[in-house]
Amino acid sequence: MFTESLDERLRRLNEERTRLETTTNPVTRTRIQVRISDLLVSFLGDAVDLGDVELIDERVREYTETIVDARDTMVNSGRNAVNDASGYRELEIALRQHTRQVDDIGARLNFERRQVLDRLITQISDIREEMLDMLFPEQDAI
């Protein structure tokens, strides 16, 4: 998934979190949160490779907080997703990719341990569906 070393990904995560602290623009914040969530998915894969159940749970929690915050940032921004899709679109695309990545990561776990990732996929899918509904509201009326 990532060719960078763990140290390089951790450095990038810290840089992105620092940027997030000083950014108020909702689209920029969401883009940063997408980059953070990309890195967190890679860390989730690392935790699965280590077989560390507690670390898996921690990575799932961190990832979930990040995507929920990105969702809240866009929903509360007052921006119209139909007229200006920036932020909404990036989040939706990332969530679509993350669904596949988390599913692939989960395939490396037994059924019992995979359940936490199945629940995460459901959360990701719910937020992605919400973004799609905001981007394409006319399709709800059909």
N, CA, C and O atoms as a DFTB+ gen file, in Angstrom:
568 C
 N C O
     1  1       0.832      -1.188       0.000
     2  2       0.000       0.000       0.000
     3  2       0.879       1.256       0.000
     4  3       0.697       2.149      -0.827
     5  1       1.824       1.313       0.925
     6  2       2.739       2.448       0.999
     7  2       4.155       1.914       0.851
     8  3       4.506       0.887       1.432
     9  1       4.956       2.612       0.077
    10  2       6.339       2.194      -0.096
    11  2       7.259       2.895       0.887
    12  3       8.430       2.534       1.010
    13  1       6.739       3.889       1.585
    14  2       7.544       4.637       2.549
    15  2       7.745       3.823       3.824
    16  3       6.918       2.984       4.182
    17  1       8.842       4.086       4.488
    18  2       9.104       3.433       5.766
    19  2       8.112       3.935       6.815
    20  3       7.453       4.961       6.641
    21  1       8.031       3.190       7.886
    22  2       7.175       3.598       8.996
    23  2       7.597       4.955       9.534
    24  3       6.751       5.803       9.816
    25  1       8.890       5.164       9.675
    26  2       9.384       6.454      10.191
    27  2       8.978       7.609       9.286
    28  3       8.583       8.670       9.769
    29  1       9.073       7.408       7.986
    30  2       8.693       8.466       7.037
    31  2       7.189       8.748       7.129
    32  3       6.771       9.906       7.100
    33  1       6.387       7.704       7.238
    34  2       4.938       7.906       7.362
    35  2       4.588       8.600       8.669
    36  3       3.695       9.448       8.695
    37  1       5.273       8.257       9.753
    38  2       5.041       8.927      11.035
    39  2       5.424      10.405      10.956
    40  3       4.727      11.258      11.506
    41  1       6.521      10.704      10.277
    42  2       6.939      12.095      10.096
    43  2       5.870      12.862       9.310
    44  3       5.507      13.981       9.674
    45  1       5.377      12.260       8.245
    46  2       4.327      12.914       7.456
    47  2       3.055      13.108       8.276
    48  3       2.394      14.141       8.164
    49  1       2.708      12.115       9.103
    50  2       1.524      12.235       9.949
    51  2       1.667      13.424      10.888
    52  3       0.732      14.209      11.040
    53  1       2.809      13.561      11.507
    54  2       3.036      14.692      12.410
    55  2       2.962      16.018      11.671
    56  3       2.397      16.981      12.188
    57  1       3.521      16.081      10.475
    58  2       3.447      17.311       9.675
    59  2       1.999      17.665       9.349
    60  3       1.587      18.818       9.479
    61  1       1.235      16.664       8.927
    62  2      -0.170      16.914       8.570
    63  2      -0.985      17.344       9.793
    64  3      -1.824      18.239       9.694
    65  1      -0.747      16.723      10.921
    66  2      -1.474      17.106      12.138
    67  2      -1.120      18.524      12.560
    68  3      -1.979      19.251      13.058
    69  1       0.123      18.925      12.369
    70  2       0.537      20.303      12.662
    71  2      -0.177      21.275      11.723
    72  3      -0.667      22.317      12.160
    73  1      -0.234      20.938      10.445
    74  2      -0.958      21.782       9.482
    75  2      -2.439      21.902       9.861
    76  3      -3.033      22.977       9.767
    77  1      -3.008      20.803      10.281
    78  2      -4.434      20.787      10.631
    79  2      -4.728      21.747      11.779
    80  3      -5.769      22.404      11.786
    81  1      -3.824      21.832      12.743
    82  2      -4.023      22.704      13.901
    83  2      -4.120      24.175      13.518
    84  3      -4.771      24.955      14.213
    85  1      -3.483      24.557      12.426
    86  2      -3.431      25.975      12.051
    87  2      -4.337      26.321      10.881
    88  3      -4.343      27.466      10.429
    89  1      -5.095      25.369      10.385
    90  2      -5.926      25.580       9.198
    91  2      -7.387      25.733       9.584
    92  3      -7.925      24.936      10.352
    93  1      -8.023      26.766       9.043
    94  2      -9.442      26.982       9.324
    95  2     -10.329      26.778       8.101
    96  3     -11.530      26.551       8.251
    97  1      -9.768      26.853       6.899
    98  2     -10.556      26.666       5.688
    99  2     -11.086      25.229       5.645
   100  3     -10.299      24.285       5.728
   101  1     -12.413      25.045       5.515
   102  2     -12.969      23.689       5.598
   103  2     -12.471      22.742       4.499
   104  3     -12.270      21.556       4.758
   105  1     -12.272      23.245       3.290
   106  2     -11.795      22.376       2.214
   107  2     -10.352      21.959       2.477
   108  3      -9.998      20.792       2.310
   109  1      -9.534      22.902       2.881
   110  2      -8.138      22.594       3.192
   111  2      -8.057      21.629       4.368
   112  3      -7.262      20.690       4.347
   113  1      -8.878      21.856       5.397
   114  2      -8.899      20.946       6.544
   115  2      -9.281      19.537       6.105
   116  3      -8.662      18.561       6.529
   117  1     -10.286      19.433       5.268
   118  2     -10.740      18.116       4.810
   119  2      -9.660      17.426       3.995
   120  3      -9.447      16.222       4.138
   121  1      -8.983      18.173       3.146
   122  2      -7.898      17.582       2.353
   123  2      -6.779      17.072       3.252
   124  3      -6.215      16.007       2.998
   125  1      -6.457      17.816       4.293
   126  2      -5.439      17.369       5.254
   127  2      -5.927      16.114       5.969
   128  3      -5.165      15.165       6.152
   129  1      -7.197      16.107       6.373
   130  2      -7.752      14.942       7.065
   131  2      -7.756      13.711       6.157
   132  3      -7.577      12.590       6.633
   133  1      -7.958      13.913       4.863
   134  2      -7.894      12.796       3.920
   135  2      -6.468      12.238       3.888
   136  3      -6.281      11.021       3.913
   137  1      -5.474      13.110       3.834
   138  2      -4.084      12.635       3.837
   139  2      -3.764      11.908       5.145
   140  3      -3.082      10.883       5.140
   141  1      -4.259      12.445       6.264
   142  2      -4.060      11.778       7.559
   143  2      -4.736      10.407       7.550
   144  3      -4.149       9.422       7.999
   145  1      -5.950      10.344       7.050
   146  2      -6.671       9.067       7.040
   147  2      -5.974       8.046       6.134
   148  3      -5.968       6.854       6.439
   149  1      -5.386       8.504       5.023
   150  2      -4.604       7.597       4.171
   151  2      -3.477       6.959       4.977
   152  3      -3.264       5.748       4.921
   153  1      -2.763       7.789       5.722
   154  2      -1.661       7.280       6.541
   155  2      -2.173       6.333       7.624
   156  3      -1.546       5.311       7.901
   157  1      -3.306       6.668       8.233
   158  2      -3.850       5.820       9.296
   159  2      -4.270       4.454       8.768
   160  3      -4.160       3.457       9.482
   161  1      -4.748       4.395       7.530
   162  2      -5.068       3.091       6.935
   163  2      -3.790       2.262       6.805
   164  3      -3.789       1.059       7.062
   165  1      -2.707       2.922       6.404
   166  2      -1.442       2.177       6.294
   167  2      -1.005       1.666       7.671
   168  3      -0.504       0.548       7.782
   169  1      -1.190       2.475       8.717
   170  2      -0.837       2.038      10.069
   171  2      -1.738       0.898      10.533
   172  3      -1.298       0.022      11.278
   173  1      -2.988       0.906      10.098
   174  2      -3.895      -0.193      10.409
   175  2      -3.366      -1.490       9.799
   176  3      -3.382      -2.542      10.438
   177  1      -2.901      -1.402       8.567
   178  2      -2.306      -2.577       7.929
   179  2      -1.077      -3.070       8.687
   180  3      -0.872      -4.275       8.834
   181  1      -0.264      -2.132       9.164
   182  2       0.907      -2.503       9.955
   183  2       0.485      -3.239      11.228
   184  3       1.092      -4.242      11.604
   185  1      -0.558      -2.733      11.886
   186  2      -1.030      -3.355      13.133
   187  2      -1.533      -4.773      12.876
   188  3      -1.295      -5.679      13.675
   189  1      -2.229      -4.959      11.754
   190  2      -2.711      -6.298      11.406
   191  2      -1.521      -7.221      11.151
   192  3      -1.516      -8.369      11.594
   193  1      -0.508      -6.716      10.434
   194  2       0.683      -7.531      10.174
   195  2       1.366      -7.952      11.469
   196  3       1.913      -9.051      11.560
   197  1       1.331      -7.073      12.475
   198  2       1.936      -7.392      13.772
   199  2       1.054      -8.330      14.598
   200  3       1.532      -8.969      15.535
   201  1      -0.239      -8.412      14.249
   202  2      -1.164      -9.241      15.016
   203  2      -1.499      -8.654      16.372
   204  3      -1.888      -9.381      17.286
   205  1      -1.351      -7.350      16.513
   206  2      -1.566      -6.657      17.783
   207  2      -3.014      -6.150      17.844
   208  3      -3.347      -5.117      17.262
   209  1      -3.863      -6.894      18.557
   210  2      -5.292      -6.591      18.615
   211  2      -5.550      -5.212      19.217
   212  3      -6.389      -4.464      18.715
   213  1      -4.837      -4.874      20.286
   214  2      -5.032      -3.563      20.914
   215  2      -4.628      -2.438      19.964
   216  3      -5.301      -1.410      19.894
   217  1      -3.543      -2.629      19.241
   218  2      -3.096      -1.626      18.281
   219  2      -4.082      -1.506      17.123
   220  3      -4.321      -0.402      16.632
   221  1      -4.653      -2.610      16.684
   222  2      -5.684      -2.573      15.637
   223  2      -6.850      -1.714      16.109
   224  3      -7.321      -0.842      15.379
   225  1      -7.316      -1.964      17.337
   226  2      -8.437      -1.182      17.881
   227  2      -8.093       0.301      17.957
   228  3      -8.930       1.152      17.658
   229  1      -6.857       0.611      18.359
   230  2      -6.419       2.007      18.456
   231  2      -6.386       2.652      17.071
   232  3      -6.828       3.789      16.904
   233  1      -5.871       1.941      16.094
   234  2      -5.809       2.487      14.735
   235  2      -7.207       2.689      14.158
   236  3      -7.452       3.678      13.466
   237  1      -8.111       1.780      14.429
   238  2      -9.498       1.930      13.976
   239  2     -10.114       3.166      14.614
   240  3     -10.803       3.935      13.943
   241  1      -9.869       3.363      15.904
   242  2     -10.410       4.530      16.614
   243  2      -9.862       5.824      16.010
   244  3     -10.623       6.750      15.728
   245  1      -8.547       5.889      15.813
   246  2      -7.928       7.089      15.244
   247  2      -8.481       7.385      13.845
   248  3      -8.811       8.527      13.523
   249  1      -8.572       6.355      13.040
   250  2      -9.087       6.524      11.681
   251  2     -10.530       7.020      11.710
   252  3     -10.890       7.957      10.998
   253  1     -11.353       6.377      12.545
   254  2     -12.760       6.756      12.639
   255  2     -12.908       8.214      13.067
   256  3     -13.695       8.956      12.480
   257  1     -12.162       8.623      14.077
   258  2     -12.216      10.024      14.525
   259  2     -11.850      10.973      13.387
   260  3     -12.466      12.028      13.233
   261  1     -10.859      10.605      12.600
   262  2     -10.396      11.468      11.515
   263  2     -11.448      11.614      10.429
   264  3     -11.719      12.728       9.981
   265  1     -12.049      10.507       9.997
   266  2     -13.036      10.627       8.908
   267  2     -14.335      11.269       9.394
   268  3     -14.994      11.981       8.637
   269  1     -14.703      11.025      10.644
   270  2     -15.901      11.687      11.187
   271  2     -15.651      13.190      11.287
   272  3     -16.536      13.988      10.977
   273  1     -14.465      13.577      11.714
   274  2     -14.131      14.995      11.785
   275  2     -14.125      15.625      10.389
   276  3     -14.598      16.748      10.215
   277  1     -13.593      14.909       9.396
   278  2     -13.606      15.420       8.022
   279  2     -15.044      15.583       7.537
   280  3     -15.382      16.589       6.913
   281  1     -15.876      14.608       7.819
   282  2     -17.292      14.679       7.451
   283  2     -17.966      15.868       8.131
   284  3     -18.681      16.637       7.488
   285  1     -17.733      16.012       9.428
   286  2     -18.331      17.122      10.174
   287  2     -17.851      18.468       9.653
   288  3     -18.624      19.422       9.569
   289  1     -16.568      18.540       9.303
   290  2     -16.011      19.783       8.760
   291  2     -16.773      20.211       7.515
   292  3     -17.141      21.377       7.378
   293  1     -17.009      19.270       6.611
   294  2     -17.699      19.625       5.361
   295  2     -19.188      19.885       5.602
   296  3     -19.738      20.853       5.076
   297  1     -19.827      19.053       6.370
   298  2     -21.266      19.218       6.614
   299  2     -21.550      20.543       7.310
   300  3     -22.536      21.212       6.999
   301  1     -20.689      20.924       8.248
   302  2     -20.894      22.153       9.010
   303  2     -20.300      23.393       8.349
   304  3     -20.367      24.490       8.904
   305  1     -19.719      23.217       7.166
   306  2     -19.063      24.343       6.488
   307  2     -20.060      25.317       5.863
   308  3     -19.717      26.464       5.574
   309  1     -21.296      24.855       5.655
   310  2     -22.284      25.697       4.982
   311  2     -22.110      25.715       3.467
   312  3     -22.826      26.433       2.769
   313  1     -21.169      24.932       2.959
   314  2     -20.921      24.880       1.520
   315  2     -21.948      23.986       0.844
   316  3     -22.389      22.986       1.410
   317  1     -22.315      24.354      -0.354
   318  2     -23.248      23.568      -1.148
   319  2     -22.443      22.587      -1.995
   320  3     -21.703      22.997      -2.890
   321  1     -22.584      21.315      -1.721
   322  2     -21.790      20.286      -2.398
   323  2     -22.078      20.227      -3.893
   324  3     -21.198      19.876      -4.679
   325  1     -23.297      20.567      -4.293
   326  2     -23.653      20.513      -5.709
   327  2     -22.930      21.617      -6.479
   328  3     -22.397      21.375      -7.562
   329  1     -22.913      22.812      -5.927
   330  2     -22.308      23.956      -6.610
   331  2     -20.799      24.036      -6.441
   332  3     -20.114      24.579      -7.308
   333  1     -20.276      23.518      -5.363
   334  2     -18.840      23.549      -5.113
   335  2     -18.463      22.255      -4.392
   336  3     -18.525      22.162      -3.166
   337  1     -18.077      21.276      -5.179
   338  2     -17.851      19.925      -4.661
   339  2     -16.510      19.751      -3.947
   340  3     -16.260      18.695      -3.365
   341  1     -15.652      20.757      -3.980
   342  2     -14.331      20.639      -3.349
   343  2     -14.484      20.236      -1.883
   344  3     -15.303      20.794      -1.153
   345  1     -13.710      19.293      -1.485
   346  2     -13.777      18.784      -0.120
   347  2     -14.704      17.583      -0.045
   348  3     -14.304      16.508       0.402
   349  1     -15.927      17.765      -0.477
   350  2     -16.883      16.646      -0.500
   351  2     -16.372      15.541      -1.424
   352  3     -16.347      14.361      -1.071
   353  1     -15.965      15.969      -2.620
   354  2     -15.507      15.020      -3.633
   355  2     -14.251      14.282      -3.158
   356  3     -14.169      13.060      -3.281
   357  1     -13.273      15.019      -2.616
   358  2     -12.044      14.386      -2.158
   359  2     -12.311      13.376      -1.047
   360  3     -11.719      12.298      -1.020
   361  1     -13.201      13.735      -0.138
   362  2     -13.538      12.826       0.955
   363  2     -14.230      11.583       0.418
   364  3     -13.913      10.472       0.843
   365  1     -15.160      11.746      -0.497
   366  2     -15.877      10.595      -1.052
   367  2     -14.917       9.652      -1.766
   368  3     -15.004       8.436      -1.596
   369  1     -14.010      10.196      -2.559
   370  2     -13.052       9.365      -3.292
   371  2     -12.150       8.607      -2.316
   372  3     -11.904       7.414      -2.490
   373  1     -11.661       9.303      -1.292
   374  2     -10.798       8.657      -0.297
   375  2     -11.540       7.533       0.418
   376  3     -10.984       6.457       0.640
   377  1     -12.791       7.783       0.776
   378  2     -13.564       6.762       1.484
   379  2     -13.797       5.539       0.606
   380  3     -13.785       4.409       1.094
   381  1     -14.005       5.761      -0.679
   382  2     -14.172       4.638      -1.613
   383  2     -12.886       3.798      -1.643
   384  3     -12.940       2.569      -1.601
   385  1     -11.740       4.468      -1.715
   386  2     -10.456       3.759      -1.718
   387  2     -10.218       3.053      -0.389
   388  3      -9.752       1.914      -0.358
   389  1     -10.535       3.727       0.697
   390  2     -10.314       3.142       2.021
   391  2     -11.173       1.903       2.233
   392  3     -10.739       0.954       2.886
   393  1     -12.377       1.902       1.694
   394  2     -13.241       0.724       1.821
   395  2     -12.535      -0.497       1.243
   396  3     -12.501      -1.558       1.866
   397  1     -11.978      -0.340       0.057
   398  2     -11.266      -1.457      -0.579
   399  2     -10.022      -1.840       0.218
   400  3      -9.750      -3.023       0.427
   401  1      -9.269      -0.834       0.660
   402  2      -8.031      -1.112       1.395
   403  2      -8.302      -1.822       2.717
   404  3      -7.617      -2.784       3.063
   405  1      -9.301      -1.345       3.451
   406  2      -9.630      -1.967       4.742
   407  2     -10.155      -3.385       4.517
   408  3      -9.872      -4.283       5.310
   409  1     -10.907      -3.587       3.455
   410  2     -11.390      -4.929       3.135
   411  2     -10.206      -5.856       2.840
   412  3     -10.182      -6.999       3.296
   413  1      -9.235      -5.366       2.085
   414  2      -8.040      -6.163       1.794
   415  2      -7.256      -6.466       3.070
   416  3      -6.782      -7.585       3.265
   417  1      -7.126      -5.469       3.930
   418  2      -6.425      -5.661       5.209
   419  2      -7.173      -6.696       6.050
   420  3      -6.556      -7.565       6.665
   421  1      -8.486      -6.599       6.074
   422  2      -9.294      -7.518       6.868
   423  2      -9.211      -8.956       6.394
   424  3      -9.407      -9.884       7.178
   425  1      -8.924      -9.142       5.123
   426  2      -8.807     -10.498       4.586
   427  2      -7.647     -11.266       5.223
   428  3      -7.583     -12.493       5.143
   429  1      -6.737     -10.530       5.852
   430  2      -5.591     -11.168       6.515
   431  2      -5.917     -11.605       7.949
   432  3      -5.065     -12.169       8.635
   433  1      -7.138     -11.345       8.394
   434  2      -7.548     -11.686       9.758
   435  2      -8.547     -12.832       9.738
   436  3      -9.218     -13.069       8.734
   437  1      -8.638     -13.544      10.868
   438  2      -9.660     -14.570      10.966
   439  2     -11.023     -13.889      11.169
   440  3     -11.093     -12.682      11.402
   441  1     -12.088     -14.665      11.080
   442  2     -13.442     -14.125      11.117
   443  2     -13.690     -13.287      12.366
   444  3     -14.232     -12.185      12.273
   445  1     -13.303     -13.794      13.522
   446  2     -13.585     -13.103      14.776
   447  2     -12.881     -11.742      14.841
   448  3     -13.486     -10.738      15.218
   449  1     -11.624     -11.723      14.478
   450  2     -10.856     -10.471      14.533
   451  2     -11.252      -9.510      13.423
   452  3     -11.075      -8.298      13.546
   453  1     -11.782     -10.050      12.351
   454  2     -12.158      -9.220      11.209
   455  2     -13.397      -8.367      11.509
   456  3     -13.614      -7.353      10.845
   457  1     -14.193      -8.752      12.475
   458  2     -15.453      -8.050      12.747
   459  2     -15.254      -6.565      13.012
   460  3     -16.077      -5.753      12.589
   461  1     -14.181      -6.192      13.703
   462  2     -13.935      -4.777      13.967
   463  2     -13.715      -4.023      12.654
   464  3     -14.121      -2.868      12.532
   465  1     -13.081      -4.660      11.681
   466  2     -12.870      -4.010      10.384
   467  2     -14.151      -4.010       9.557
   468  3     -14.388      -3.079       8.787
   469  1     -14.974      -5.036       9.707
   470  2     -16.274      -5.029       9.023
   471  2     -17.139      -3.870       9.519
   472  3     -17.822      -3.215       8.732
   473  1     -17.105      -3.624      10.833
   474  2     -17.850      -2.483      11.382
   475  2     -17.278      -1.166      10.856
   476  3     -18.022      -0.232      10.558
   477  1     -15.955      -1.103      10.747
   478  2     -15.324       0.094      10.201
   479  2     -15.748       0.314       8.749
   480  3     -16.035       1.444       8.354
   481  1     -15.789      -0.736       7.966
   482  2     -16.228      -0.618       6.569
   483  2     -17.651      -0.089       6.509
   484  3     -17.973       0.720       5.639
   485  1     -18.503      -0.531       7.416
   486  2     -19.882      -0.024       7.463
   487  2     -19.891       1.472       7.767
   488  3     -20.641       2.223       7.143
   489  1     -19.070       1.911       8.714
   490  2     -18.988       3.348       9.038
   491  2     -18.482       4.146       7.842
   492  3     -19.027       5.199       7.509
   493  1     -17.436       3.634       7.203
   494  2     -16.881       4.311       6.033
   495  2     -17.951       4.428       4.957
   496  3     -18.132       5.492       4.366
   497  1     -18.650       3.345       4.707
   498  2     -19.689       3.323       3.670
   499  2     -20.821       4.294       3.988
   500  3     -21.346       4.952       3.090
   501  1     -21.198       4.387       5.257
   502  2     -22.267       5.313       5.654
   503  2     -21.863       6.766       5.388
   504  3     -22.661       7.545       4.868
   505  1     -20.636       7.128       5.740
   506  2     -20.179       8.502       5.507
   507  2     -20.035       8.755       4.015
   508  3     -20.384       9.833       3.534
   509  1     -19.529       7.782       3.282
   510  2     -19.400       7.934       1.828
   511  2     -20.777       8.130       1.193
   512  3     -20.945       8.981       0.319
   513  1     -21.746       7.353       1.627
   514  2     -23.105       7.484       1.093
   515  2     -23.668       8.872       1.387
   516  3     -24.345       9.463       0.545
   517  1     -23.388       9.384       2.571
   518  2     -23.835      10.735       2.918
   519  2     -23.203      11.774       1.988
   520  3     -23.874      12.706       1.546
   521  1     -21.910      11.609       1.694
   522  2     -21.238      12.540       0.777
   523  2     -21.853      12.448      -0.618
   524  3     -22.074      13.471      -1.267
   525  1     -22.129      11.232      -1.079
   526  2     -22.753      11.064      -2.399
   527  2     -24.137      11.699      -2.430
   528  3     -24.507      12.321      -3.425
   529  1     -24.903      11.552      -1.357
   530  2     -26.235      12.170      -1.292
   531  2     -26.145      13.695      -1.356
   532  3     -27.008      14.352      -1.938
   533  1     -25.107      14.243      -0.760
   534  2     -24.931      15.695      -0.800
   535  2     -24.448      16.160      -2.171
   536  3     -24.841      17.224      -2.649
   537  1     -23.594      15.354      -2.798
   538  2     -23.081      15.712      -4.119
   539  2     -24.124      15.540      -5.221
   540  3     -24.144      16.298      -6.191
   541  1     -24.988      14.538      -5.062
   542  2     -25.978      14.209      -6.088
   543  2     -27.364      14.046      -5.471
   544  3     -27.909      12.942      -5.475
   545  1     -27.951      15.137      -4.933
   546  2     -29.225      15.015      -4.224
   547  2     -30.387      14.636      -5.125
   548  3     -31.356      14.041      -4.653
   549  1     -30.318      14.961      -6.396
   550  2     -31.435      14.649      -7.297
   551  2     -31.645      13.166      -7.445
   552  3     -32.747      12.738      -7.790
   553  1     -30.636      12.367      -7.197
   554  2     -30.777      10.931      -7.321
   555  2     -31.612      10.342      -6.195
   556  3     -32.129       9.233      -6.330
   557  1     -31.755      11.071      -5.072
   558  2     -32.616      10.611      -3.991
   559  2     -34.076      10.638      -4.391
   560  3     -34.876       9.845      -3.894
   561  1     -34.427      11.545      -5.284
   562  2     -35.827      11.722      -5.664
   563  2     -36.302      10.647      -6.641
   564  3     -37.505      10.498      -6.857
   565  1     -35.384       9.908      -7.225
   566  2     -35.767       8.906      -8.224
   567  2     -36.357       7.688      -7.564
   568  3     -36.738       6.738      -8.248
